[in-house]
Amino acid sequence: MLKFLVDESTGRKLVSSLREKGYDTEYISEDLLGADDEIVLEEALKDDRILITNDKDFGEIVFRRKKHSKGVILLRLNIDNPENRLKLLLYVIEKLGVELSGKFLVISEAGIRMRKID
């Protein structure tokens, strides 16, 4: 089963909605409010969770600094509200499922870009 860690900037409403849908979801603000991005990524990896964020700095951390990750889903939305985040995220989770593991995804209204994390 997929497990997720939601970054604090992505929002509590998304966490609640994912939990209601039955997804094992943790919220970084519940335990590590204000944590550095690298710490957030380490926590996700330690707990075997895919990170959900709207902070594009994680792309640099994963690819340029070569930090390990279970996976990252980066939300880059023009209509950035909780309803749109949830709608697009659920679509991707249901469509790709376990294929999310080990990947860096960028989700926008225009589509999905997916890259393997080395």
C-alpha positions in Angstrom: 0.0 0.0 0.0 1.2 3.5 -0.8 2.0 5.8 2.1 2.3 9.6 1.8 3.8 12.5 3.7 2.3 15.9 2.9 4.5 18.9 3.1 3.3 21.7 5.4 2.8 24.2 2.5 0.5 21.8 0.7 -2.2 21.9 3.3 -4.1 20.2 6.1 -7.3 19.9 4.0 -5.4 17.6 1.5 -4.2 15.4 4.4 -7.8 15.1 5.8 -9.2 14.3 2.4 -6.6 11.6 1.7 -7.1 10.0 5.1 -10.9 10.0 4.5 -10.2 8.1 1.2 -8.3 5.5 3.2 -4.8 6.5 2.3 -2.0 6.2 4.9 -1.1 9.9 5.1 1.0 11.8 7.5 1.3 15.6 7.7 4.8 17.1 8.4 3.3 19.9 10.4 1.9 17.5 13.0 5.4 16.4 14.0 8.1 18.7 12.4 6.6 22.1 11.8 9.1 24.4 10.1 11.5 21.5 9.3 14.2 22.0 6.7 13.3 20.5 3.3 16.1 17.9 3.5 14.8 16.8 6.9 11.3 16.5 5.4 12.7 14.3 2.6 14.6 12.2 5.1 11.4 11.7 7.2 9.5 10.6 4.2 12.2 8.1 3.2 12.6 6.8 6.8 8.9 6.0 6.9 8.8 4.7 3.3 6.4 7.5 2.3 6.0 9.4 -1.0 6.3 13.1 -0.4 3.5 15.4 -1.7 4.5 19.0 -2.0 4.1 22.2 -4.0 7.6 23.3 -3.2 9.8 23.0 -6.3 13.0 23.1 -4.2 12.6 19.4 -3.8 13.5 18.9 -7.4 16.9 20.4 -6.7 17.4 18.4 -3.6 16.6 15.1 -5.3 18.3 15.6 -8.6 21.2 18.0 -8.0 22.1 17.1 -4.5 21.3 13.4 -5.2 19.2 12.9 -2.0 17.4 9.5 -1.8 13.6 9.5 -1.9 10.8 6.9 -2.0 9.1 9.4 -4.4 8.0 13.0 -4.8 4.7 14.4 -6.2 5.1 18.1 -6.9 1.8 19.9 -7.5 2.3 22.9 -9.9 -1.3 24.1 -10.4 -2.7 27.3 -11.9 -5.9 26.8 -10.0 -4.3 26.0 -6.7 -7.1 25.3 -4.2 -7.7 22.2 -2.0 -10.4 20.8 -4.3 -8.3 21.0 -7.4 -5.2 19.6 -5.6 -7.3 16.6 -4.4 -9.0 16.0 -7.7 -5.7 15.8 -9.7 -3.8 14.0 -7.0 -6.5 11.2 -6.7 -6.6 10.9 -10.5 -2.8 10.3 -10.5 -2.8 7.9 -7.5 -5.6 5.8 -9.0 -4.1 5.8 -12.5 -0.4 5.1 -11.5 -0.6 3.4 -8.1 2.6 1.6 -7.3 4.3 3.1 -10.3 4.6 6.3 -8.2 7.3 4.6 -6.1 10.8 5.8 -7.0 9.5 8.6 -9.3 9.5 12.3 -9.2 6.2 13.6 -10.6 5.1 17.0 -11.6 1.4 17.4 -11.8 -0.4 20.3 -13.5 -3.7 20.9 -15.2 -1.8 20.4 -18.5 -0.6 16.9 -17.6 1.9 14.7 -15.7 5.7 14.6 -16.1 7.4 11.7 -14.5 11.1 11.0 -14.0 12.8 8.1 -12.3 14.8 9.0 -9.2 18.3 7.5 -9.4 
